[in-house]
Amino acid sequence: MIKIISFWVITIFSIISSFAQIKSEEVVINNQAIQLPGTLSYTSQKSPLIIWIHGSGGVDRNGNQPQYIKQFRDAVNKENIAFFSYDKRTANPKNALFLKDGVYFSDFIFDAKEVVNQFKDDKRFSEIILAGHSQGSLIAMLALENVDKYISIAGAGETIDKTLIRQLTAQNPEFGEIAKAHFKELKETGEIKDINPNLISLFAKPNQPFWTSWIKLDPIKEIKNIKIPTLIINGDKDLQVLISDAKALKKAKPNATLVIIKNMNHVLKNILKEEDNLKSYSSPDFPLSEKLIETIVSFVKK
């Protein structure tokens, strides 16, 4: 009986100790007037640090409703990997005044570089890995100075105009043709004069400089310039970015590691029922892909 009690006491103590080793700090990084508040979590041991670079929209440090970034943080911390994610400049209300004149794609690149600068000389961490998700895949590609490894998660393998035209065409072929014409006009003249009412939210005047700055960048060209170890990941349940995108990135950088993860969708959740794919975009109840964590931990610790 004493042995059994001792066993449980030791087990419980070990569990408590493992959780106690994970420290968390709130860090605010300033890129001139822009504030990028984030959460740094790490263990007491010196470890590699993953910095998360967000996808499209006003994404906060936890991944908004589906909480996929928080789930990712918790999972890698258990593997003695430090993690930092921050509220994207468009997710922090304090930045609203400075964003009223619009946002350019380069702004997100400058933010990512400033975040890396925050940690590049931090002796608590053995190396820095940039993990770019969706839009963040391209942002991270262009912010790899002082970075040791790069991970592309659900990153496009073509320019953004082609991706959006494909996505809109799948929903409504007519909208796809309208978007194609609008992007053509934007490339040729720098503006769209008569915006189709059905796509006004996408091509509104304040958004046009952002699209102009983004469509100039081709991930296939940019990934060829990467000199550090590279991991390319895509899920086979991703409704937004195709497996062909990941394969195109791999073709452009043959020495990269390519992993296609079964049953993983765009927000990194493990999807077993097709009807759960879209549901997982607004709920934290769906589990993160375990294979994703296994793949990234193996790459980081290699």
Beta strands, then each sheet from edge to edge (+ up, - down):
strand 1: 23-31
strand 2: 34-42
strand 3: 47-53
strand 4: 82-86
strand 5: 125-133
strand 6: 149-153
strand 7: 230-235
strand 8: 257-261
sheet 1: 1+ 2- 4+ 3+ 5+ 6+ 7+ 8+
end
